Amino acid sequence: MALNVDALENWRFPELNQDYGEDRSLLYAVSLGFGQDPLDANQLRYVYEKDLLAVPTMAAILCHPGRWTAAPELGMTLAKTVHGEQRIFLHSQLPASGRLKARARVHAVEDKGEKGALIHAARTMYDAQTEQPVASILHTTFCRADGGFGRSFGTPPVSDPCPERPPDRVLVIETRPEQALLYRLNIDRNPLHVDPVYAAKAGFPRPILHGLCSYGLAARALLQGAVEYDLPALRSVECRFSKPVFPGETVTFDIWLEHGMARFRARIAERDAVVLDAGRALIGPTHAAPDYAVPLH
């Protein structure tokens, strides 16, 4: 069955709702390694309920629409789909606990021919009481076996390569061997991240770290290296997933500081592998909402 572009263009998500407490924020931060230095007061703000702060990239797992791409009428080859890109824009600071509601839509579809297809699904979360926007998310699925249908729609996001000059900041984050076991308690129980037999069938020598965990590590690096833990200054985090991280590896983040933004990439030096690429973070209060923001009404 070919990818059903008409079904994607007309897909309707139900309204998404979620209540979450401080335990969710604490678990998310610990699963990213915040608190590895127990004397670092900046990290402690994310793992201690006293004046608790939420890591901005936690928005990726809130009001999640679930595995909607598995709907048979869409015709996706699920065994050949991977998480391609992720974008989050903060309209306001994500609270450490709250009640949210969200609207979602298929923002764009790109036919890449023999390379496959890109499905960009957007959602915007709102404070359930005030109805003020909190965060907009764009999740890109790369359907490696489903290109060549000859029609695209919507306005796909644009990614820019990282600068060729040396980075302004270089930060090193060590992952833990059991980090995927901890991160999977957030939302993603895919056996690819825990079962060696399943990982081998997927072509990996051992279970891999969740892409969204690597994405959360980027938030750690940006908070420290781009905004000096000035949380409201970090307005967005976006990047492309290029290769997996294996739990226990050391991830090096290269950060370039530009006017109003930071560019970044992540790499595993031991394997000479770039794992996150075309990264960008908007910094400061002057950035307008992206075109993938979904209105509530």
N, C-alpha and C positions, 0 to 999 in steps of 0.2 A: 504494500500500500504506500503510495506516494504521500509526501507531506501535503496536508490539506490547508493551503494558504487562505482559502475563503473561511474555513472554520476558525483559523487563528485571528483573522481580521475581525470576525464577528464574536469572538469569545467574550463571555461575560463572567466576571468574578463576583462572588457574593461579597457583601460587606464583611470585612475582617475585623475582629475584635480581640483584644487581649488585655487582661489585668496581669500585672507582674509586680513583684515585691523586691525588696533589697536583696533577698537570697539569690534572685536571678542575676542581678548586677554583680554580686560578689563571686558567684560561680563563674560567670563569663570572664571577669578580670583574672581570677586565679588560673583559669584554663589557658590564658594567654601568657602566663608567667609573671604577671604583676605581683610584686611582693617577693621576688627572688632575692632581693636585697632587703631584709627586714628592717634596716635602719634608714632606708631611703624614704623620707617623708612624702615626696611627690608620688611614689608608687603606692604608699600606704593609703592615700586618699581613695584609691579604687578597690581596696581589699579590706577595709575596716569601716564598720558601720557608722563611726563617728564622722559626721560631715561627709558622708559617702558621695562619690561622684561616679557617673556611669561612663564607661568607655564608649566613644561615639559610634564605633563600628558594631556595637551590640544591636543597633537598629536593623542590621541585616537579618537577624533571627526573630524579630518581633513582628507580630501580625503576618506571619509567613503564610503564603497561600497553599503550602503543601506541594505534593508531587502532581501538580495539575497537568504537567506535560505527558503523564502516562495515560491520559484519556485516549482511548483507541481511535476516536473520530479525528484526532489530529494527525495521526499517521507517522509519528516520530519513531525512528529506529533507536529505542532507548539504550540498547547496548553500545551504541556509537555516539551517545551524547555526553558532553563534558561541560563543566562550568567554565565559560570563556572569559568573562569580564565581570567586574562588580563596581558599582558606583553608589555612593551615599552622599546626599547633600543635607546639611542640618539647617533647617529654618530657624530653630531655636535650640537651646541646650537640651539634650536628652536627659530626662529626669531619672534618678536611680530607682524610682518606683512610680507606678502610675497606671492609668486606664486609658488605653488607646483604641481608636478605630481607624480603619484604613479603606481606601478605594484603590483598586488595581485595574490595569488594562494591559493588553499587548501593545506596546508602544511602536514597534517596528519589526519588520522581517526583511532580511537581506539574503538574496540568492547569490552564493559564491561559486556556483557551477560545480565543477568536479571537487572543489575543496569542501563543499557542504553548504550549510545555511546557518545564519545567526538569528536567534529569536531574542528580542529585547522586551522583557516584561517589567513594567513600572508599577510602583505603588507609592502612595503618600499616606503617612500616618498623621493623625490629628489627635490632640487632647480631647478625650471623650466629653469632657465637661464644657470647655471653652470653645471647642472646635477650631482652635488655632493650629496651624500646621507645625509639626515637629520635625519630620524627616521625610525625604523622598529617596527612593531606592530604585536603581535600575540594575536588574539581574540579566546577564546575557548568557544564553545557552548556545553552545556550538554543536550543531547537529552534523557530525562529520560525514554521514552517509545519505543526507537528504537534500543535497543541492541539485540544481539543474531544472527546477520547475518553471523558471522563466518569468517570475513576477515577484516584485518586492513592494513594500508599502511602508509608510511612516518615514520619520527622519532619524536615521541611525546616529549614534554618538560618534564623535571624531576623537581619535587618539593621536597624540603627538609623541615622537620618539624622545628619549632623554637627551640632554645636551652631550656634545662630544668632548667638552672640556672636563678637567678633573672635578670631582664633586666638592662641594663646600663643606659637607659633613659626612663622616663615615661612622656608622654605629653597628656594633656587633651584638646580636642577640642569640643566646644559646637556648635551644629547645631541649626538652627533657625526653628521655626514651619512652615514658608513659604519657606524653602530652596528648596524643590522639585519644587515649582511653578516657582522659579527663574532659577533653573538648567535646566528645560525642555526647556527653550528658546535657549539653545545651539544646541540641535539636536534631543532629544528623547521626542516626544509628546505622549508617551504611557499613556493612561488614568489610568493605575495602579498607577501612581504617583500623581494623582490629584482628581480622581473621587471616593468618598467613596463607592458608590454602586458597581462599577467595582471591587474595591479592595476587597470588601466583597465576591463577586462571586469567586475571586481568592483565597479566604481563609485567608485574612488578616483583622484585626480589623479596619484598616484605611490605607490610601495610604502610600506607602513606598518610601524611598529615592532611587534615581537611584543608581545602583551598581557603575557606573562610577563616580558618585559624591562622594561616599565613597572612591573610588579609588583615586580621586583627593585630598581628605582629607589626604590620606597617603602621597601624595607629600608635602602637607603643613607640616606634622609632620616630614618628612625626611629632608626637607630643613632646618627646625629649629633644629632638634635634632640629625641629622647625619652629616650634612656638614656645619652647622652654616651659612647658606645662601650663601655659595660658589656655585652658580648655576652650573658652568661648571663641578664641581666635581660629581654631581648626574648624572650618566650615564644610569641608568635603574631603572624601578619600576615594580615589578611583584608580584602577589598574587592570592589567591584563594578566591572567594566569598562564604562564608559559611552560613551566615544568613543576613537578611535585617536590615537596620537601619530605624527607624521611625523619620521623621523630628521633631526636638526639643530635641532629645536625646543627651546625652553627650557621646562622643566616647573617649575611653582611648587607646592610642597607646603605646605598649611596644616595645622598640628598643634595640637590641643587636648589639654592634659594634664589628666587626671582621676585620681581615686584608683584606683591599680592598673591604669590603662590609658591609652592615647592614642587619640584619634580623629583621622582625617586624611582629606584629599581632595587630589587633584592636578588642576591646571588649566593650560591654555595661555592665558596672558593675551592674547597677540596675536589669538587667535581667539575669546576669551571662551568657551572650551569646557572643561567639566569632563571629565577623561579617566578618573580613578579616583574613585569615590564610596563613601560609607558605610563608610569605612575604620576599622578598629579593630585595635589591638595591645595584647595583655595584657602587663603589665610586673610582674616580681617572681616569687618562688618559690611563691606560695600558690595558684595557679590549678590547678584539677582538670582532668583530661583531658576533652575534649569527647565528646559522645555519638556522634560519627562515628568514634571510634577503633575499629579492627578488631582483635579478638583474634587472636593467632598460632595458637592451637590451639582 
